[in-house]
Amino acid sequence: MKLHIQNMVSLRCKMKVRSELDKLGIAYKSIELGEVQLAEPITEEIREALKKELHKSGLELMVNVKAILIEKIINIIVEMVHYSEEIPRVNFSDFLSEKLGQDYHKLAELFSRTKGMTIEHFIILHKVERIKELIIYDQLSLTEIAYKMHYSSVAHISKQFKQATGLTPTFFKEMALRERKNLEDL
């Protein structure tokens, strides 16, 4: 049995879900962003208890098919941008379509209607937050960050960063107080 959980976009969320499953004695096979594969079906009473506990942390059990699909899109993007060593050098529309086994245009239309922004814009927001993180770590040059994040040039990454934040990456790096957004807030 598989559970779908909305807003589960970080490792901290996975740890919270694991903790709640353990507290309720729910056996599971795996926990991934947005999904939990249970070892066996659970009763409606236990499902409600889990739903209540997750809700306290801003997480929601989902049953709506379209909401589950949107959450899968979000989790694929988060996983790709924030948790992979390097963004795959493939066309993202093809990547997403293949991963979900659905036509990209239908996915894009559903996402835009539901989230009020395009998938592309959502990806850019996440890439900018990841770029901020990499700048703060100060282990890679901007050229290396551009390559890692699949940008064609430093000029391209700088333009997109400035459009999203109003700052150049260099200015952001020199700032004393560098703010990043929580993944849950993007």
Residue, then its C-alpha position, 0 to 999 in steps of 0.5 A: m500500500k502506498l501513501h501520498i503526502q503533500n508538502m514532503v519536500s525535504l529530508r527533514c520532512k522524511m524524518k518527521v514522517r518516519s518518526e510518526l510512522d514509528k510512533l504509530g507502529i506502522a510498518y513501512k518498506s520505504i519513504e521517499l519525497g511525497e510517498v511512503q510504501l507501507a509494508e501492509p495495509i492500515t486501518e482507517e483509524i490508524r490512517e486518521a491518527l497519522k493524518k492528524e499527526l502529519h497535519k500538525s507539521g504541515l504535511e497532508l495525506m492525499v487521495n485526490v489523483k490530480a493533487i498526487l500528480i502535482e505533488k509527484i511533479i514537485n518532488i521530482i523537481v526538488e529531488m533533481v535540483h536539491y538532492s542530485e549531484e548534478i542536474p541531468r543534462v536532458n530536456f526536462s520536459d522529456f525527463l518529467s514525461e518519461k518519469l511519470g509516464q504522461d504527456y508533458h503538455k497535460l502535466a504542464e497545463l495541470f501544474s499551471r492551473t493548480k499552482g499558478m505558475t509554469i513548471e519552468h518557473f517553478i524549476i527556476l525558483h528551485k535552481v536559484e535557491r540551490i545556487k544560493e546554497l552553493i554560493i553560501y558553501d563557497q566551495l565552487s566558482l560561479t563557472e563550476i556552479a553554472y556547469k553543475m546546474h546545467y546553465s550554458s554560461v555564467a552570463h546565463i546563470s547571472k541573468q536568471f539569478k538577477q531576474a529571480t532575486g534582483l541581485t547578481p550572484t557576485f553581490f549575493k556572495e558579498m552580502a553579510l546576511r544571505e537569505r534563503k527560502n525554505l523549500e516548503d515555501l517555494 
